[in-house]
């Protein structure tokens, strides 16, 4: 993520299988989200704003 920030990236995205509970838990613990503000359903990827 740091390298992305240094190169001007604004968002970090990663795909995670819905069944991979450990990976989902890991990314959520590190500030990633899979729900857009105001949306009721989760997305099929996680993202974290870098700015």
Order of alpha helices (4+ residues) and beta strands (2+ residues): alpha-beta-alpha-beta
